[in-house]
Amino acid sequence: MIARASWVFNAAQVEGYDLDITDLPDQARFNPITRAEAFVRATGANVEEIGDEACFIPGTDKILMPERRRFIDTKKSTAAECFYSTMFHELTHWTGAKKRLNRDLSGRFGSEAYAVEELIAELGAAFLCADLGITLTPRQDHASYIRNWLRVLKTDKKAIFTAASKASEAANWLLERESQSLPWEVDAA
């Protein structure tokens, strides 16, 4: 076996290559959920819809979300519900910043701290979806987290209660931002 280094480029970085994005659904089919849109605006989070992955970047205090057209209907959820449940997961991470609820966001994938923060974010998203009447759809990336969640839950029998408490705190903090919005702010399109 021989190991070799190779330069790899994203297709979008190659000049003269036509990137075929016809497999993505038309944005016109995405029907925003009015309350969810107002809720996200009321949080004050800096959200940018770009690329194909969702994440919260603590260093820039920014949430990156895939373009809405990348979300598709499932048997149980609309494309919009899939989008907002992912958004709520990232918003729960966003609440952990030092200037908000001050959770430890420094863990790397596979670490116990990372697993706990992902569990908090997923529970927070579930709480927010329930409060806003949105069907929560399991995401493909859940499978990669489950092993880490199970390891934490097996070693610390109280971890689920701690995570649920932190998730509830995050959801309530976000919902408080919504309740503080003036009616004209919430209804603005």
ZALO-447705 format. One line per 2 residues: number of its first residue (from 1); their letters; for each residue y, x negated, z of N, C-alpha, C. Coordinates in Angstrom, 3 decimals, decimal comma. Each point is the difference from the previous one (the first is absolute). Example, Ala and Ser with C-alpha at 12.3 -4.5 7.8 and 13.67 -1.06 7.14 Angstrom:
! ZALO-447705
1	as	-5,690 -13,190 7,800 1,190 0,890 0,000 1,200 -0,900 0,000 | 1,050 0,350 -0,720 1,190 -0,820 0,060 1,090 0,770 0,730
This chain:
! ZALO-447705
1	mi	-1,174 -0,843 0,000 1,174 0,843 0,000 1,239 -0,889 0,000 | 0,963 0,318 -0,850 1,236 -0,764 -0,106 1,164 0,941 0,271
3	ar	0,900 -0,426 0,868 1,202 0,796 0,287 1,142 -0,520 -0,857 | 0,706 0,899 -0,649 1,135 -0,384 -0,830 1,187 0,879 0,337
5	as	1,177 -0,573 -0,091 1,229 0,769 0,205 0,468 0,524 -1,352 | 0,476 1,221 -0,023 0,500 0,603 -1,233 1,286 0,744 0,299
7	wv	0,932 -0,065 -0,952 1,222 0,780 0,126 -0,302 1,411 -0,467 | 0,397 0,990 0,799 -0,234 1,396 -0,336 1,345 0,713 -0,003
9	fn	0,221 0,829 -1,002 1,251 0,737 -0,113 -0,273 1,493 -0,003 | 0,924 0,741 0,559 -0,001 1,444 -0,123 0,392 0,306 -1,437
11	aa	-0,598 1,021 -0,606 0,293 0,341 -1,401 1,489 0,239 -0,213 | 0,692 0,515 1,013 1,429 0,276 -0,124 0,824 -1,285 -0,108
13	qv	-0,579 -1,157 0,370 0,712 -1,274 -0,047 -0,132 -0,715 -1,343 | -0,840 0,512 -0,883 -0,270 -0,672 -1,258 0,889 0,582 -1,101
15	eg	0,854 -0,866 -0,555 0,892 0,437 -1,074 -0,807 0,304 -1,255 | 0,382 1,065 -0,693 -0,651 0,351 -1,244 -1,279 0,799 0,171
17	yd	-0,417 0,223 1,221 -1,201 0,805 0,254 0,437 1,413 0,341 | -0,478 0,972 -0,774 0,360 1,390 0,267 -0,885 0,535 1,114
19	ld	0,641 0,312 1,111 -0,710 0,520 1,166 -0,294 1,476 -0,233 | -1,267 0,355 -0,057 -0,405 1,386 -0,246 -0,028 0,754 1,328
21	it	0,956 0,906 0,181 0,032 0,795 1,230 -0,224 1,473 -0,301 | -0,625 0,273 -1,129 -0,245 1,391 -0,376 -1,028 0,666 0,897
23	dl	-0,750 -0,795 0,775 -1,002 0,595 0,883 0,622 0,596 1,257 | 1,287 -0,218 0,212 0,670 0,555 1,164 0,504 1,405 -0,309
25	pd	-0,135 0,930 0,948 0,480 1,357 -0,236 1,515 0,028 -0,207 | 0,471 0,990 -0,712 1,420 0,196 -0,253 0,700 0,384 1,298
27	qa	1,146 -0,642 0,282 0,738 0,297 1,223 0,401 1,458 0,099 | 0,168 0,670 -1,127 0,432 1,394 0,021 -1,012 0,879 0,724
29	rf	-1,244 -0,450 0,122 -1,035 0,783 0,683 0,068 -0,146 1,510 | 0,771 -0,930 0,495 0,145 -0,209 1,441 0,994 1,027 0,528
31	np	-0,451 0,859 0,894 0,870 1,022 0,572 0,358 -0,391 1,431 | 1,204 -0,531 0,215 0,391 -0,429 1,345 -0,071 1,152 1,006
33	it	-0,318 -0,346 1,225 -0,018 0,967 1,096 1,352 -0,114 0,689 | 0,780 1,065 -0,047 1,394 -0,024 0,452 0,147 -0,517 1,422
35	ra	-0,768 0,540 0,937 0,152 -0,438 1,394 -0,397 -1,463 0,162 | -1,051 -0,427 -0,684 -0,432 -1,400 0,108 1,070 -0,938 -0,550
37	ea	0,633 0,386 -1,114 1,089 -0,807 -0,566 1,145 -0,114 1,003 | 0,384 1,132 0,587 1,095 0,008 0,971 -0,378 -0,811 1,241
39	fv	-1,249 0,117 0,418 -0,488 -0,736 1,161 0,129 -1,504 -0,232 | -0,463 -0,473 -1,144 0,065 -1,441 -0,305 1,451 -0,458 -0,027
41	ra	0,880 0,771 -0,635 1,427 -0,355 -0,035 0,579 -0,066 1,410 | -0,369 0,945 0,844 0,549 0,074 1,356 -0,387 -1,203 0,858
43	tg	-1,111 -0,657 -0,326 -0,418 -1,158 0,799 0,961 -1,161 -0,162 | 0,645 -0,091 -1,164 0,895 -1,122 -0,271 -0,726 -1,244 -0,473
45	an	-1,305 0,106 -0,242 -0,771 -1,160 -0,462 0,438 -0,415 -1,403 | -0,019 -1,305 -0,237 0,289 -0,565 -1,318 -1,313 0,007 -0,775
47	ve	-0,122 0,928 -0,963 -1,237 0,172 -0,765 0,277 -0,299 -1,466 | -0,864 -0,818 -0,597 0,108 -0,303 -1,421 -1,325 0,360 -0,668
49	ei	0,068 0,814 -1,038 -1,195 0,378 -0,749 -0,162 -0,942 -1,182 | -0,960 -0,907 0,150 -0,225 -1,023 -1,018 -1,422 -0,527 0,163
51	gd	-0,597 -0,394 -1,092 -1,320 -0,623 0,062 -1,120 0,982 0,228 | -1,112 -0,524 0,528 -1,171 0,843 0,169 -0,624 -0,095 1,396
53	ea	0,726 -0,573 0,949 -0,501 -0,090 1,370 1,056 0,469 0,982 | -0,454 0,628 1,075 0,897 0,434 1,059 -0,049 -1,021 1,140
55	cf	1,168 -0,325 0,551 0,033 -0,904 1,146 1,369 0,062 0,672 | 0,020 -0,407 1,260 1,246 -0,194 0,725 0,178 -1,501 0,148
57	ip	1,181 -0,500 -0,359 0,293 -1,427 0,093 0,974 -0,200 1,162 | -0,497 -0,442 1,163 0,874 -0,152 1,167 1,195 -0,926 -0,230
59	gt	-0,186 -1,095 -0,735 1,076 -0,972 -0,215 1,214 0,577 -0,703 | -0,222 0,951 -0,895 1,109 0,629 -0,724 0,258 1,425 0,483
61	dk	-0,835 0,468 0,924 0,099 1,356 0,545 -0,023 1,030 -1,131 | -0,927 -0,212 -0,930 -0,080 0,866 -1,180 -1,423 0,522 -0,168
63	il	-0,086 1,251 -0,445 -1,280 0,596 -0,352 -0,098 -0,010 -1,520 | -1,101 -0,535 -0,517 -0,276 0,066 -1,426 -1,066 1,060 -0,212
65	mp	0,265 0,892 -0,943 -0,944 1,060 -0,344 -0,300 -0,071 -1,485 | -1,245 0,291 -0,391 -0,282 0,093 -1,437 0,831 1,123 -0,622
67	er	0,236 -0,115 -1,285 0,713 1,060 -0,693 -0,755 1,315 0,190 | 0,731 1,086 0,101 -0,613 1,306 0,240 -1,032 0,363 -1,054
69	rr	0,217 -0,420 -1,225 -0,921 0,374 -1,065 -1,363 -0,660 0,150 | -0,105 -0,966 0,893 -1,283 -0,652 0,246 -0,907 0,836 0,900
71	fi	0,552 1,029 0,625 -0,787 0,864 0,872 -0,523 1,173 -0,814 | -1,263 0,332 0,226 -0,618 1,083 -0,767 -0,586 1,046 0,953
73	dt	-0,188 1,194 -0,536 -0,631 1,066 0,774 -1,437 -0,386 0,317 | -0,469 0,431 1,178 -1,403 -0,152 0,367 -0,549 1,406 0,215
75	kk	-1,254 0,104 0,371 -0,594 1,313 0,258 0,675 0,701 1,180 | 0,542 -0,785 0,936 0,565 0,589 1,211 1,516 -0,097 0,113
77	st	0,622 -0,859 -0,807 1,437 -0,236 0,141 0,682 -0,108 -1,356 | 1,264 0,389 -0,015 0,805 -0,198 -1,198 0,464 -1,446 -0,050
79	aa	0,502 -0,407 -1,146 0,548 -1,354 -0,141 1,116 -0,217 1,013 | 0,835 1,018 0,207 1,102 -0,112 0,959 -0,526 -0,198 1,414
81	ec	-1,045 0,742 0,380 -0,559 -0,171 1,340 -0,577 -1,402 0,182 | -0,630 -0,539 -1,040 -0,520 -1,363 0,061 1,148 -0,997 0,173
83	fy	1,091 0,210 -0,746 1,174 -0,868 0,096 0,586 0,038 1,414 | 0,247 1,197 0,522 0,657 0,102 1,305 -0,903 -0,460 1,139
85	st	-1,302 0,213 -0,085 -0,861 -0,504 1,073 0,025 -1,527 0,025 | 0,072 -0,622 -1,173 0,141 -1,465 -0,071 1,367 -0,420 0,533
87	mf	1,040 0,736 -0,380 1,358 -0,284 0,497 0,048 0,082 1,526 | -0,646 1,013 0,573 0,017 0,165 1,455 -0,733 -1,142 0,695
89	he	-1,049 -0,521 -0,630 -0,703 -1,174 0,531 0,972 -1,182 0,072 | 0,721 -0,231 -1,083 0,954 -1,117 -0,039 1,182 0,235 0,938
91	lt	0,456 1,243 0,109 1,087 0,306 0,948 -0,434 -0,274 1,438 | -1,273 0,270 0,305 -0,498 -0,295 1,346 0,037 -1,495 0,248
93	hw	-0,394 -0,813 -0,990 0,151 -1,459 0,135 1,478 -0,346 0,236 | 0,881 0,609 -0,788 1,443 -0,270 0,064 0,558 0,232 1,403
95	tg	-0,536 0,996 0,718 0,495 0,265 1,365 -0,308 -1,140 0,950 | -0,959 -0,845 -0,349 -0,403 -1,085 0,896 0,952 -1,178 0,045
97	ak	0,994 -0,021 -0,879 0,951 -1,122 -0,015 0,679 -0,154 1,360 | 0,386 -1,234 0,295 0,605 -0,333 1,293 1,175 0,915 0,345
99	kr	0,841 0,335 -0,979 1,183 0,812 0,275 -0,308 1,492 0,133 | -1,261 0,380 -0,223 -0,390 1,391 0,174 -0,946 0,115 1,202
101	ln	-1,319 0,000 -0,196 -0,932 0,178 1,119 -0,651 -1,303 0,462 | 0,289 -1,093 -0,676 -0,387 -1,343 0,431 -1,508 -0,174 0,241
103	rd	-0,811 0,295 -1,038 -1,429 -0,301 0,062 -0,219 -1,361 -0,640 | -1,102 -0,632 0,332 -0,341 -1,299 -0,584 -0,490 0,212 -1,432
105	ls	0,775 -0,453 -0,971 -0,352 0,151 -1,415 -0,411 -1,328 -0,629 | -0,340 -0,975 0,836 -0,254 -1,349 -0,506 -1,454 -0,264 -0,372
107	gr	-0,904 0,928 0,274 -1,420 -0,244 -0,252 -0,348 -0,148 -1,465 | -0,968 -0,843 -0,287 -0,490 -0,196 -1,367 -1,224 0,888 -0,226
109	fg	-0,273 0,335 -1,274 -1,161 0,825 -0,320 -1,244 -0,577 0,654 | -0,771 0,858 0,629 -1,224 -0,427 0,666 0,181 -0,274 1,479
111	se	1,243 -0,206 0,450 0,222 -0,262 1,416 -0,002 1,310 0,782 | -0,203 -0,110 1,300 0,003 1,182 0,860 1,372 0,675 -0,010
113	ay	1,078 -0,786 0,046 1,354 0,563 -0,009 0,254 0,775 -1,290 | -0,466 -0,532 -1,114 0,173 0,673 -1,296 -0,788 1,312 -0,027
115	av	-1,239 -0,048 0,488 -0,843 1,195 0,020 0,629 1,099 0,846 | 0,544 -0,371 1,151 0,629 0,986 0,881 1,235 0,592 -0,670
117	ee	0,827 -0,825 -0,625 1,201 0,511 -0,683 -0,377 0,923 -1,155 | -1,052 -0,329 -0,734 -0,449 0,879 -1,086 -0,526 1,327 0,551
119	li	-0,675 -0,051 1,121 -0,481 1,231 0,641 1,181 0,853 0,460 | 1,013 -0,632 0,573 1,217 0,709 0,418 0,655 0,658 -1,223
121	ae	0,125 -0,754 -1,084 0,648 0,535 -1,203 -0,784 1,163 -0,589 | -1,313 -0,103 0,005 -0,805 1,080 -0,570 0,039 1,245 0,872
123	lg	-0,052 -0,178 1,305 0,122 1,149 0,902 1,399 0,604 -0,089 | 1,021 -0,846 -0,076 1,373 0,488 -0,132 0,170 0,828 -1,261
125	aa	-0,583 -0,462 -1,107 0,063 0,751 -1,256 -0,696 1,346 0,148 | -1,130 0,011 0,687 -0,725 1,265 0,213 0,832 0,968 0,833
127	fl	0,646 -0,509 1,044 0,850 0,855 0,841 1,162 0,566 -0,807 | 0,650 -0,854 -0,801 1,142 0,443 -0,802 -0,433 1,001 -1,073
129	ca	-1,125 -0,254 -0,638 -0,504 0,944 -1,001 -0,258 1,359 0,646 | -0,591 0,006 1,186 -0,257 1,265 0,694 1,313 0,705 0,334
131	dl	0,978 -0,738 0,488 1,291 0,597 0,356 0,747 0,546 -1,213 | -0,153 -0,651 -1,144 0,720 0,414 -1,207 -0,848 0,857 -0,936
133	gi	-1,228 0,333 0,398 -0,848 0,886 -0,796 -0,524 -0,622 -1,277 | -0,314 -1,293 0,049 -0,490 -0,727 -1,175 -1,462 -0,366 0,215
135	tl	-0,826 0,241 -1,016 -1,412 -0,346 0,078 -0,149 -1,507 -0,116 | -0,634 -0,595 0,981 -0,207 -1,450 0,016 -1,277 -0,329 -0,763
137	tp	0,099 -0,892 -0,951 -1,147 -0,416 -0,807 -0,408 -1,415 0,387 | -1,292 -0,231 0,259 -0,433 -1,383 0,260 0,347 -0,876 -1,200
139	rq	0,441 -1,219 0,296 0,386 -0,933 -1,058 -1,104 -1,025 -0,201 | -0,038 -0,628 -1,177 -1,022 -0,998 -0,301 0,066 -1,196 0,933
141	dh	1,207 -0,355 0,462 0,107 -1,190 0,854 -0,533 0,232 1,408 | -0,311 1,250 0,354 -0,568 0,263 1,322 -1,311 -0,753 0,204
143	as	-0,807 -0,090 -1,036 -1,293 -0,670 0,116 0,157 -1,447 0,459 | 1,042 -0,678 -0,464 0,189 -1,397 0,396 0,462 -0,125 1,453
145	yi	0,566 1,066 0,557 0,471 -0,026 1,385 -1,077 0,402 1,002 | -0,972 0,799 -0,428 -0,948 0,602 0,939 -0,750 -1,043 0,821
147	rn	-0,474 -1,068 -0,626 -0,737 -1,032 0,738 0,872 -0,572 1,123 | 1,278 -0,256 -0,310 0,904 -0,543 1,019 0,286 1,025 1,094
149	wl	0,176 1,265 -0,391 0,226 1,045 1,004 -1,202 0,116 0,937 | -1,210 -0,009 -0,590 -1,207 0,126 0,818 -0,142 -1,165 0,978
151	rv	0,309 -1,213 -0,455 -0,092 -1,167 0,882 0,936 0,162 1,202 | 1,229 0,444 -0,266 0,967 0,204 1,080 -0,468 1,112 0,927
153	lk	-0,453 1,100 -0,576 -0,411 1,154 0,807 -1,242 -0,301 0,838 | -0,886 -0,885 -0,495 -1,192 -0,369 0,766 0,334 -0,934 1,153
155	td	0,983 -0,882 -0,198 0,345 -0,960 1,049 0,969 0,565 1,031 | 0,742 1,038 -0,372 0,971 0,584 0,925 -0,119 1,518 -0,062
157	kk	-0,654 0,563 0,990 -0,269 1,444 0,025 1,275 0,836 0,094 | 1,102 -0,601 0,424 1,262 0,735 0,126 0,910 -0,191 -1,221
159	ai	-0,445 -0,790 -0,966 0,847 -0,320 -1,156 0,410 1,246 -0,774 | -0,901 0,953 -0,156 0,339 1,206 -0,756 1,103 0,785 0,701
161	ft	-0,024 0,014 1,331 1,030 0,725 0,750 1,345 -0,721 -0,084 | -0,042 -1,317 0,067 1,223 -0,787 -0,145 0,586 0,183 -1,391
163	aa	-0,847 -0,084 -1,022 0,464 0,161 -1,378 0,559 1,402 -0,224 | -0,690 1,007 0,525 0,476 1,381 -0,161 1,333 0,204 0,716
165	sk	0,162 -0,615 1,154 1,261 0,094 0,731 1,138 -0,646 -0,779 | -0,251 -1,194 -0,547 1,022 -0,696 -0,802 0,305 0,778 -1,282
167	as	-1,027 0,581 -0,618 0,191 0,795 -1,221 0,818 1,254 0,297 | -0,281 0,624 1,128 0,754 1,186 0,407 1,456 -0,360 0,270
169	ea	0,215 -1,128 0,657 1,357 -0,479 0,259 0,751 -0,226 -1,316 | -0,676 -0,615 -0,980 0,618 -0,259 -1,304 0,310 1,302 -0,729
171	an	-0,951 0,924 -0,022 0,210 1,284 -0,677 1,150 0,763 0,647 | 0,021 0,025 1,317 1,083 0,703 0,703 1,354 -0,653 -0,264
173	wl	0,032 -1,324 -0,052 1,242 -0,717 -0,289 0,513 0,381 -1,386 | -0,899 0,041 -0,977 0,380 0,375 -1,363 0,444 1,460 -0,073
175	le	-0,735 0,881 0,667 0,353 1,425 -0,012 1,348 0,245 0,679 | 0,323 -0,825 0,982 1,305 0,108 0,658 1,122 -0,324 -0,988
177	re	-0,228 -0,975 -0,887 1,007 -0,319 -1,027 0,247 1,229 -0,874 | -1,077 0,708 -0,340 0,131 1,199 -0,824 0,799 1,073 0,735
179	sq	-0,301 0,200 1,273 0,690 1,054 0,754 1,472 -0,331 0,216 | 0,362 -1,293 -0,051 1,394 -0,398 0,176 0,816 0,119 -1,290
181	sl	-0,691 0,193 -1,134 0,709 0,135 -1,275 0,760 1,313 -0,031 | 1,178 -0,061 -0,563 0,777 1,228 -0,167 -0,626 0,824 -1,117
183	pw	0,111 1,331 0,061 -0,621 0,846 -1,029 0,380 -0,399 -1,428 | 1,242 -0,373 -0,223 0,403 -0,362 -1,367 -0,657 -1,293 -0,443
185	ev	-0,370 -0,884 0,955 -0,691 -1,237 -0,358 -1,465 0,279 -0,369 | -0,645 0,880 0,761 -1,404 0,293 -0,221 -0,189 0,759 -1,305
187	da	0,915 0,912 -0,333 -0,157 0,826 -1,193 0,480 -0,683 -1,270 | 0,683 -1,123 0,109 0,527 -0,680 -1,194 -1,155 -0,468 -0,890
189	a	0,193 0,114 -1,289 -1,078 -0,396 -0,920 0,099 -1,449 -0,372
